[in-house]
Amino acid sequence: MLNQAVVEDVLNAALETGGDFAEVFVEDRTSSVLQMLGGDVDNGVSGRDFGVGIRILDGTFAVYAYTNDADRDNLIKVARAAAQAIRGQATGRALDLRKSVLDNRHEVKLLPQDVAKAKQVEWMRRAHLAAKAVDPVIAQTKIGFLTNDQRVLIANSDGLFVEDRRVRSRMMIEAIASRGTEKQTGFYGPGAHAGLEYFANLDIEHYARVAGETAKTMIDAEFAPSGKMPVILDNEFGGVIFHEACGHGLEATSVAKGASVFAGKMGQQVASPLVTAVDDGTIPNGWGSQNIDDEGAPTQRNVLIENGILKGYLIDKVGSRKMNMASTGSSRRESYKFAPTSRMTNTYIAAGQSTPEEIIANTEYALYAKYLGGGSVNTATGDFNFAVREGYIVRNGKIEKPVRGATLIGKGIEVLQRIDMVGQNLGYGQGMCGSVSGSIPADVGQPMIRVSELTVGGRKGGQ
């Protein structure tokens, strides 16, 4: 992607004013997005993005610059301009870049460019037809199909020189039910760090029917009750609450500044003893997985909470310096236009001992949130609210009836402490995570869990 000699020259130029570390991040990305509305393709965009990011550190001070002009003289000019933010004494040390060979955990059999767009449209149309077939109340479908092929080169003044390739694909299926002026939606978005063989082998109709069934069920549901009550959160995308309300608070981005409820709590009980939480960037073909992070460090399986005890944080290079703790391979960025920082990959609450049937049967009264929608979080405090996309009332150990319009309101660390049952059915849901280094693919996950008390916003009071 860039000649090693050019990279060395750029790194040397970046260190001319006394920085103690310099890094070059090169990205060459091709991407495609197809959109289908009501069974017809109504939009398609594809493109290529190429650029180089240059970062210089002096202790914990960082400066970042980027360009899409990879000419040697321009890169040296950009590096020297960025270096002007640092005033020190150049060491004049010789660089010794050593090319690393990666062990690729994420097999790709069908590259996006090797599969005709007509085939991708066929997969989308299958999703449309399956969702529409659920019930006549499904008035509309929206299907998106994303492919991404990203090549990166990462080199730094510590001697690192490594290249990687990340291929991702995802289908976003939305079914819309309509009756009179009322509309309800169902959604499913399966994806993987894999080629298009993932969709060639996927039961697309299953996911489309799930989206359709959600919309159909919610259009006829009555409004949810409000107040404090037990809440059962189903597996897969139910893990978004831990991701948003707790996961971001475990990133060095917030911990190092003391802007997290988890800062200074290492080794303390922060959750129910039933809770073990992990961030694992090594899961083969996981949506959020990578061979290396965006600083070139190998990704790893990081245990964040073990049996309720805080065991670790997610740490990048700058966070490592600020916190005097080792990097955990957790540095990520959207593209070369963003400086990297600590981020999640595939973050989940580990499986427990209870079956989903046992959790339901042992619940006298609760809101059962089968699928969650969007929400908002204050990462400094962990305060959150999330919409329930598909919900039910559980009464006397049985699922009684569907309800709509519910919102979950609470504080992440309190939810962790109030988990009193954890299921065996660990599953993952795919999404995009936004933070200071941009929007990145991330898996969220959990088995079914029960929270002993959570505030539910709805339109009806009491039980």
C-alpha positions, 0 to 999 in steps of 0.5 A, spaced: 500 500 500 505 504 501 513 502 500 516 501 507 522 506 505 516 511 504 513 510 511 520 510 514 521 517 511 514 519 514 515 517 521 522 520 521 519 527 519 513 526 524 519 525 530 523 531 528 520 536 533 521 531 539 515 527 539 516 520 542 512 516 538 509 516 531 504 512 527 502 511 520 495 508 518 494 507 511 487 505 508 484 503 502 476 501 502 471 499 497 464 499 499 457 498 496 450 500 499 444 497 495 437 499 498 430 496 496 423 499 498 417 495 497 421 489 493 424 494 488 431 497 488 431 504 489 438 506 490 445 504 490 452 507 492 459 504 491 465 507 492 472 507 494 476 511 499 483 512 500 487 516 505 493 516 510 493 518 517 499 520 521 499 521 529 504 523 533 505 522 541 509 526 546 507 523 552 500 523 553 499 529 548 497 527 541 496 530 534 493 527 528 493 529 521 490 526 515 490 526 507 488 522 501 494 524 497 499 519 498 505 522 494 511 521 498 513 529 498 506 530 501 506 525 506 512 528 509 509 535 508 503 533 512 507 529 518 512 535 519 506 540 519 503 536 524 509 535 528 509 543 529 504 542 535 510 538 539 516 542 541 522 538 544 528 535 542 529 530 536 532 524 538 535 522 532 533 514 533 534 510 527 527 506 525 527 498 524 521 497 521 519 489 521 514 486 517 509 482 521 505 476 518 498 475 521 494 469 523 488 470 519 482 468 524 476 471 519 476 466 513 473 470 506 471 465 501 467 470 496 469 477 496 464 482 494 466 484 488 466 477 485 458 476 487 454 480 481 449 485 484 444 481 481 445 476 486 445 481 492 438 483 489 436 476 489 437 475 496 434 482 498 428 480 494 427 474 498 427 478 504 422 482 502 417 477 500 418 473 506 417 479 510 410 481 506 408 474 506 407 474 514 401 478 514 397 482 509 398 488 515 405 488 513 404 494 508 412 496 506 419 493 507 425 496 507 431 492 505 439 495 505 445 491 503 452 493 505 459 490 503 465 493 505 472 491 503 478 495 507 485 494 507 490 497 512 497 498 513 499 500 520 506 502 522 510 506 527 516 508 530 516 502 535 518 498 529 511 495 527 509 494 520 503 490 519 497 489 513 490 487 514 484 486 510 477 486 513 471 484 509 464 485 512 457 484 509 450 486 512 443 486 511 438 490 514 431 488 514 425 492 516 418 490 516 412 496 517 405 494 519 400 499 518 393 499 520 389 506 519 394 511 522 398 506 526 404 504 524 409 499 527 416 496 525 420 490 526 427 490 524 433 485 524 440 486 521 444 480 520 452 481 518 459 478 519 466 479 518 466 475 512 465 474 505 458 473 501 458 466 503 455 468 509 449 470 505 449 464 501 448 460 507 444 464 511 436 463 512 434 470 510 427 468 510 427 466 517 430 473 519 425 477 515 419 473 518 422 475 525 422 482 522 415 481 520 412 478 526 414 483 530 411 489 526 405 484 526 404 483 533 406 490 535 400 493 531 395 490 535 398 490 542 395 495 547 400 500 550 405 498 556 404 499 563 409 504 567 412 504 573 418 500 577 417 492 575 422 486 574 424 486 566 426 480 562 431 482 557 431 477 551 438 475 548 442 477 542 440 485 541 438 485 548 445 486 550 445 493 547 444 496 554 450 493 557 454 495 551 451 503 551 450 504 559 456 500 561 461 498 555 462 505 554 464 506 561 469 501 561 473 504 555 479 508 557 476 514 553 472 515 559 476 511 565 482 515 564 479 522 565 475 519 571 468 520 567 466 514 568 462 510 574 467 505 573 473 509 574 477 507 580 473 500 581 478 495 579 477 489 583 470 491 586 464 488 586 460 492 580 455 487 578 451 481 581 455 475 582 451 472 576 454 477 571 461 475 567 462 480 561 467 480 556 469 484 550 472 479 545 475 481 538 477 474 536 471 471 535 472 468 528 468 472 523 464 476 528 461 482 526 466 486 530 472 482 530 479 484 527 485 480 527 489 487 529 486 493 532 487 500 529 494 501 532 496 494 529 496 490 536 493 483 536 485 483 538 484 479 544 479 476 549 478 481 555 474 479 561 471 486 563 467 483 569 468 476 572 462 474 577 460 481 578 468 483 580 471 489 575 477 485 572 479 490 566 478 496 562 478 497 554 485 500 553 488 503 547 495 506 547 494 513 549 489 510 555 495 505 556 500 511 558 494 515 562 492 509 566 499 506 566 496 499 564 497 495 558 494 496 551 488 491 551 488 491 543 482 495 543 484 501 539 479 502 533 477 508 528 472 509 523 477 510 517 483 514 516 480 521 518 479 519 525 485 518 530 484 511 534 481 510 541 479 505 545 472 502 543 468 495 544 468 489 539 464 484 540 461 485 547 457 480 551 454 478 558 456 470 558 451 465 559 449 463 565 445 457 568 438 458 567 434 456 561 429 461 558 423 457 560 425 457 567 426 465 567 419 466 565 416 460 569 419 463 575 417 470 574 410 472 577 410 479 574 414 483 569 415 486 562 419 482 557 423 486 552 424 481 546 427 486 542 430 493 543 430 499 539 434 505 539 435 509 545 440 514 549 445 514 554 449 519 558 456 515 558 459 519 564 453 516 569 450 510 565 443 513 565 440 510 559 433 510 556 431 505 550 425 503 546 422 496 546 421 494 539 417 488 541 414 487 548 410 482 552 407 482 559 409 476 563 404 474 569 404 468 573 410 465 570 407 465 563 407 470 557 400 473 557 400 479 552 404 483 547 404 491 549 407 496 545 410 503 547 415 501 553 421 505 554 426 502 559 429 507 564 435 506 568 442 506 570 447 501 567 451 499 574 444 499 577 442 494 572 448 490 573 447 489 580 440 487 579 440 482 575 438 476 578 437 470 573 442 469 567 440 464 561 444 459 557 442 462 550 447 467 549 446 470 542 449 476 538 446 482 535 449 486 530 450 494 530 454 500 529 457 504 535 458 511 535 464 515 539 469 520 538 473 515 533 467 515 529 462 509 527 464 502 527 461 495 527 460 492 533 457 486 536 452 486 542 450 480 546 447 476 552 443 470 554 436 472 556 437 476 563 432 478 568 433 485 572 429 485 579 427 492 578 427 497 572 423 503 571 418 502 565 415 508 561 409 507 558 402 509 558 398 505 563 399 506 570 401 500 575 400 492 573 
